């Protein structure tokens, strides 16, 4: 069994705390590695290296920093399969899903190649008599990111790529459940030309998180995870004077109007509800058909599609729709919520509780579930399940469906399926949710737009990637200048005027 490391100042460093976390193969349930859990002193060592390296990097012109990002993109494409295989082995997601994880991170790195354009300031000539005014975007210094298990390649790149492109150093605390890919990404960044000490990977648990929140050198923190932890990190980080952006849980509704193409809607719900075993914050977990007839027809189309889903290990190749969930605890939590749904009166239309996979009986596989006639008071509606469970809440009208999504405490993503442009436009304008899909089930913006939810799905003023990333990882300095004139009437230069 392998002992993993931290990555500090350009080298793999063994853990010194004596504390470790098991890293599982979710398909077999076997422990395949141990992840070191850093102490406060180990985090401080990484911060010191980052602080020493950052000034020279900030003084490097943006075009040269962008060239490092260019080379990193080339290396990501070169090692795509290697990264995806490592990701699948620790997370459990299928190989195509794992490649998609890397690809969506790569696209943000591509966007960061445009750093010279994004970092340009503003200039006003003759703002007053002989006075010019201009602004500069300058790096913060040392930044940090705390990233989740479900996208161990994408979300770290969403954070460290713009931070580094802006001239900062970055401390990454990835999930201890699947830490290998972040370590590989740090190696590739240095192969791409990033100087040592600028990207540190410190593995850990709450001890490392609290050390990041309290360290006076760290200027900003990004986080993606559950809402309770997002609230904790946001509150403690802000109280310590840091710039903080935190993204929490989700309960994404997809409204299906009576005029929708129900085959298209059903196919969309299969991919959005069960892809990646439902372990993504943009998963559709609530279908809201409008009208009893629409609901009956939608359920009729969903059931055979769900029953055909193939669940298995990533080693089975493209023949698998989704893999196991990440840990045994995650599996038990999902199944516990399924039991609560039954106890609270929801109709379990497709029951995946007894799913077993021959040869992988100890793996963390969860069969697909479909609930109908769910109500807003039920736990399976209120809580983020983060598993292959789709719930159906029947709405009597468009206004009732809209109200369901608007009243929920989470506001990450939502979608509407309809042929009616007026309904779609009204939905997009009125809904109080950050990312909206119209006949698109998972409305994740591309890299040059920003990603972020509303309500209890996000904390902070700025979103991830796109222009907001360059705003988050820089601060603006405005200069007002006046130079006393040394020119006398007739054009002769008066040197005494400059004394």
N, C-alpha and C positions, 0 to 999 in steps of 0.2 A: 504494500500500500504506500502511495506517494504522500510525502509531506510537502504541501505547497509553501510558497514564500510570500513575502512582501517584495515590492520593487522600489528601492530607494536609491537616489543619486546614481541612477544608471546601472544598478546591479540587483540581482536577486539576493534577498537577505532573509535568512531563516528567522522564524519567530523566536522572541526571547521571553515572552510572558509565561510560557509553559501551559498556556490555555489553547485549546484547539476545538474546532467544530467539524463534525463529520460531513463529508460531501458524498452524496449517494448517486448511484446509477438508478434513476427513477423507474427504469423498465424492469430491473431485476430486484430492486430493494437492497442491493449490496452497497456497503461502504467502499468507495473507490479511492478516496483521498482524505487527507486532513487539512483543514484550512487554519492557519494560525490566527489568533485573535490578539490584536495589538494592545499593548499597554499605552498609557498616556505618554510615557517616555519615548516609546517607539514612534508615536505620532509626532511628537516634538522633534525627533530626529529628522523625519521627513520634511517637516515645515522649515527647519533650519536649512536644509539643503535647497529647498525651493526658494527660500528668501535670498540665499546667496546667489543663485543662478538667475533670478528674475530681472535685475536691473540691466544686465547686458542684453538680455532678450528683448526687453522693452525698448532699448536703444537701437535694436536691429530694425531696419526699415520694413514697413508692412509688405512690400513686394517680396523681400527675401523670406519673410515668415510665410507668405502665401506659397512660395516655391516648395517649402517643406510639406505643406498640405497637398500640393500637387503630387509629390513623390509618395506621400502616404496613400493617396487614392490608388496609385499604381500598385503599391504593395498589397493593399486590401484586395484588389482584383486578382493579383497573383496568388494570394493565400486564401481566397474565398472558401474553397472546399475544406481546407484545413481548419479554418476558424469555425465553419458551420458544423463540422464533425465534432469538434471539442465542445461546442455549445450544445449540440443535441445530446451528447453523452452525459452532460451534467444537468441540463435542464429537462430533457425528455422530449422536446418538441421535434416534429418531423424535420427531415433534412431540408426540404423546400422552405419550410417555415424558418429554419435557422438561417438559411441563405438570405431570406427576406429581412431578417433581423439585422444582419450585417449590411445588406444593401441600403436599408433606410438610414442607417448611421452614415454610410459612405456618402449618401446624397447631401447630408448636412456638411460633411467635410468638403464636398465639391462647392457648396455655396460659400464656404469660408475662404476659398481661393480668391473670392472677390473682396477680401478684407481691405485692400487699398482704397477701393471705392467707398466701402461702408464706413471707413474711419476718417474720411475727409471732413474737415470742419466747415465753418461758415465764415464769410468775410464781408464786412461793410466798409466801403471806401467813403471817407469824409463823413463819418457819423456826426461830426461837429467840426468847427473851424480847425483845420489841421489835425483832426483826430480820426484815426482808423480803429476799427474794432473787429476782432476775430475770435473764434472759438476753436478749441482743440479737444479731441477725444483721447483721453489718456488711460492706460491700464490701471486696474485697482491695486495689483500687487500679487498676493497669493490668494487663490480662490480654491474652493473645495466642492466636491459633489458626492452625494450619498445616493446610490442607485439600487434599483430593485432586482429581484431574481428573474422577472419575466422577460426582460429584454437586456441581457447582459452585454450585448455588443452595441445596440442602437442607442440606448439612453446614455451610457458613458460618452459616446461620441457626440451626442447632442450637447453635452456639457463641455467636455474638454477641448473639442475642436474650436468653437468660437472663443473660448477663454484664452487659448494659446494664440490664436490668430490675432487677438487684441493686444498681445504682449504680456499676458499674465503667466504665472506659474500655476500649476493645478495639482491638488491632492485629491485622489479618487478613492473613496471607500465603497467598493462594490458589495453586492450581496455575498455573504459567506456561503450561500447555498450553491452558487455556480461561479467561482472566482477565476477560473483558468483563462477565459477569453479576455477579460480586462488586463491580465498580466501579459498576454500575447500582444494586445494592442499597444501597450507601453513599449514593448520591445520593437514593434514595427515603427512607432513614432520616432524612436531614436535611430533606427535604420534609415528612416526618411530624412534624417539630418537634424532632428531636434536635439539641442544640447542637453547634456545630462543634468538632472536635477529639476527639470521643468515639469515633468509628468511623473508623479509618484503614485504608486498603488499601495495603499495600506489596508489590509484586510482586518476585519474586526466586527465587534458587536456594539452594544450600547456604550461600553467604555470608550471605544474609539470615536463613536458619534459624539458623546459628550465632550471629549477632548477637542474635537473639531469646533463644536459650538462655543467653547470657552477660550480657545487659543487666541490671544490678542493680535497675532500677526495675520490670521486669516480674515480677509475682508468681505468675502461673499460666500454663500452656501446655496447650492441647488439640491433639491430632494424630490424623489418620486417614490410613492409608496401608499400606505393606508392613510386615511384622513386623521385618525387619532395621533399617529406619529407625525404627520405633516403639521398638525396644530402645535404639537410639542416642540418640534424643531423650529417652526416659525417664531413661536413665542420666545423661546430661550435665545435663539440667534439674534432676533431683533433687540432683545433687552441687552445684549452684549454689543450693540452698535453695528451689527453686520447687515449687509444687504442680503436678503433672503428671498428665494422663490421656492414654493413647495406645492407639489401636485399630489392630490390625494385620491380618494376612491371615486367610484362611478356607479351609476345605475342607468344605463343608456336605453331609452325607449325608441321603438320604431313603430310609428303610426301607419297603419295600412287602411287606406280609404276604400270605400266600396267600388270606386272606378279603377283601382290599381290593377295592374297585370299580376294576378295572384301567383302564377308560376314564377315570374321574376321575383316577386316578394318572398316566396317560399325558398327559392334558391339563395336569395340574399340572406335570409335568416339562418339557413344552414351554415353558410360560411362565416357569418358574423357572430352567430351564437355558439358554434361548436369548434371553430378553428382555434388552433393552439390550446385545445382543451378548455376554452373559455378564460384562460389566464392572461387577459389583457384588459387594460383600462378602457379601451374603445370597443370591447365586445358588446353586441346587442344582447341584453339579458331579459328585456321586457318587450314582447310583441303586443301592440294595442290595435286590434282590428276594430273598425267602426261599424257597428251593426251586427246583429245576431247572424244574419246570412253570411256576411263577410267572414265572421269568426268561424262558423261551421265549415265553410269552404276552405279557409286557410288551414285549419287543423287537419282537414281531410288530405290536403296536399303535403303538409309537413310530415305526417306520420310515416308514410312509406319512405320518404327521403331520409328520415332519422334512422329508421330500421335498417337502411342500407349502409349507414356509416361504418367505416372500417377503423377499428381502434387497435393500435399496436406499437411496437418499438420503432425507433427511427431507422434501425438496420433493415427493416422490411422495405425500405425505399419508397417510391412514389405511390405504392399501393395502399398507403395508410392515410386516413383523413386527419387523425390527431393521435397524440401519444399520451403518456401518463401525466399526471400532475406531479408537482415538484417534490413533495415529501409525503410521508405517511400521515403526518398531522394535517396537511392540506386535504388529503383524501377524507379523513375522518370528519373534518369540519364541513366539507361539502355534503357528505352523506347525512350528517347531523341536521343540516338545514333542509335536506330533502324530507327527512322524517318529520321535521317541524311543519313543513308544508302540508303533509298528509294529515297530521294531527290537527292542524288549524282549518282543515276543510277544503283545501285545494284538490282538484281532480288530477291525479297522476295518470296521464294518457300514455306516456312511454316511460317504462320503469327500467332504469339501468343499474339498480342496486346489486343485482346478483351477477354482474358481468365478471367473467373470469377469462383469462387468456392462457391457453395451454402452454406450458413451459415458462410462463412468466407469472406464476401464481403469487409471488411475493412482490411483484411490481406495484406501483401506485396508480393503477389504471382505474378510471371511473367511467362507467357506461353512460351513454347519453340519456338525458331525462327531458321530458316535456310536461309542463303543468298547464292546465286550463282552469278557467274560472277562479283565478287568483284575485284577491282584493288588497287594497292598499294597507290594511291593518296587519297583514301576514308578514312574518319574518323574512320569507323568501322574496317578498317585494321590497321591504325596507332595506335589507342588508345586501351588500355586494357579495355574491356567492363565489365568484372567481373560479368557476368550474363549468363543466359541460351541462348546464341546466338552463333551459329556456322557459320562462314563465309567460303566460298569456293573460292579459287583463282585458276583458271585453268592455268597450265603451259604446254608449248609446248614440253619441253624436261626436262630431268633430270638436266642438267646444269642450266636451267632457274629456276627450282624448288629450287635447292640448293642456287642459288643467292638470291632468295626471302628471305629465312631464314637468310642468311649471311648478307644481307643489312639492315635488320631491326635493330632498335636501341636497342631492348631488346634481351637478350641472355640467358634466364633462362633454358628452356627445349625444346627439339625437338624430333621427331621420324620419322622413315621411315618404311614403310611396303612393303616388297618385298620378293621374293624367291631367289633372286640373291645375293649370298654371296659377290661377287666382288663389286657390287653397295653398299651393306651395309657397307663393310669395307672402301670403299672410302668415304662414307658419314661420318662415325664415325671419320675418320682421318682428313677430311678437314673442317668440320663444326666448326664455331667459337662460339659455344654455350656450356654451362657448363655441362649439363646433357642430355644424348642421349639415346633414346630407339630404339632398332631394333626389330620390331614386338612387341613392348611394348609401349602402348600409353602414360603412365604417368611414366617416368623413375626416380622415387624418390629412391635414394640409401638407402640401409638398414643402420642401426645405426652405423655399424662399417666401413662404408665408409663416405666420407664427402658430404654435400649437399651445392650447391652454383652455381649461374649462372655467366655469363660473361657480358661484355658491360654495359649498363645502368640498368641491373638487379642486380648488386652487386657492393659494394664499400668496399674496404679493401682487405688485402692480404690473409686472412684465411677464410675458410668456416665453416659451422655449423656442429655439431656432428662429430663422427669419431675421428681420431687422431688430426685433426685440432682444435677441441674443447679444448683438453688438452694443445695444444700449445698456444691458444688464452688466456686461463685463468691462465697461468703461465708465469714467466720470468725465463730465464736461468742465473745462476750464475756459473762461472768457477773459480775453486780454483787451484792454483799452489803451491805446498808445498815442502819444503826441511827440513829435520831434520838433524842437524849436528851430525856426528857420535861420539859416546862415547866409541867405541870399539878400544882398542890398539892391536897392533900385538901380537899374542899369545892368544887372546880371553879375556884378562882382561878388565873389564869395567872401563873407565876413567871418574869419576864423574866431574872432573874439566873442561872437555871438554864441559859439559852442562851448565856451569856457564855463 
